[in-house]
Amino acid sequence: MKVDYLPDLMDGGKYEQVVSEKLVRLYDFDHREAIKFRQALQETIVDKQSPLDVTLLPFVDAINCKLIFAISDEDKGVETEDGFLLICGLTIKAYKNMIYLLEPFCEVNDRGGYQWLYEPYDVESDIDLLLSPGGTW
């Protein structure tokens, strides 16, 4: 699984069908890595109620950023001050929903596709969070 930050999706109209102009993308993974990711979310965020540094997971290759999932009293989404350290602040309820949204990608017969990991209109952030085995949307 790779994670990267795309800070300018309007790059000459190159990207379409995005809500925001910025994107954090979790991509290039198979069902085994999706299962590990789902398990890390469940055990760290939901069960232990601790932050999760996604980029420290052994199966994750961070391309140009550090992504941390943190628990928040409200759904803020992904925020950054420097374009490198990205902090996703969501409620436990939103993380439980994220775990649910991961389910199809954990199936052996997954056909690809993509999933927004939070509803862009429901968070304060202007950075979208995408899960996509192929990296596209």
Residue pairs with C-beta under 8 A, 6 or more apart in sequence:
1 26
1 27
1 28
1 29
1 33
1 34
1 37
1 57
1 59
1 60
1 61
2 25
2 26
2 27
2 28
2 29
2 60
2 61
2 62
2 63
2 135
3 24
3 25
3 26
3 27
3 54
3 55
3 60
3 61
3 62
3 63
3 65
3 67
4 24
4 25
4 27
4 62
4 63
4 64
4 65
5 22
5 23
5 24
5 25
5 63
5 64
5 65
5 80
5 83
5 84
5 86
6 15
6 22
6 23
6 24
6 25
7 22
7 83
8 21
8 22
9 15
9 18
9 20
9 21
9 22
9 23
10 21
17 137
18 128
18 137
19 120
19 121
19 128
20 120
20 125
20 126
20 127
20 128
21 126
22 126
22 127
22 128
23 127
23 128
23 129
23 130
24 65
24 67
24 78
24 86
24 88
24 127
24 128
24 129
24 130
25 130
25 132
25 135
26 37
26 54
26 117
26 129
26 130
26 131
26 132
27 130
27 131
27 132
27 133
27 134
27 135
28 133
28 134
28 135
29 37
29 59
29 105
29 133
30 133
31 105
31 106
31 107
31 108
31 110
33 59
34 102
34 105
34 106
34 110
34 133
35 106
36 57
36 59
37 54
37 57
37 59
37 60
37 102
38 99
38 102
38 103
38 106
40 52
40 54
40 57
41 52
41 69
41 95
41 98
41 99
41 102
42 99
44 50
44 51
44 52
44 69
45 51
45 52
45 69
45 71
45 92
45 95
46 92
46 95
46 96
46 99
49 71
49 92
50 71
51 68
51 69
51 70
51 71
52 68
52 69
53 66
53 67
53 68
54 60
54 67
54 68
54 69
55 62
55 65
55 66
55 67
55 68
64 84
65 80
65 83
65 84
65 85
65 86
66 84
66 85
66 86
67 78
67 86
67 88
68 85
68 86
68 87
68 88
69 88
69 90
69 95
70 87
70 88
70 89
70 90
71 89
71 90
71 91
71 92
71 95
72 89
72 90
72 91
73 91
74 89
74 91
74 124
75 89
75 90
75 91
75 94
75 118
75 122
75 123
75 124
76 88
76 89
76 90
76 123
76 124
76 125
77 88
77 89
77 90
77 118
77 120
77 123
77 124
77 125
77 127
77 129
78 86
78 87
78 88
78 125
78 127
78 128
78 129
79 86
79 87
79 88
79 89
79 125
79 127
80 86
80 87
80 127
86 127
88 129
90 98
90 118
90 123
94 118
97 118
98 117
98 118
101 115
101 117
101 131
102 115
102 131
104 110
104 113
104 115
105 115
105 131
105 133
110 133
112 133
112 134
113 132
113 133
114 130
114 131
114 132
114 133
114 134
114 136
114 137
115 130
115 131
115 132
116 128
116 129
116 130
116 131
117 129
117 130
117 131
118 129
120 128
130 137
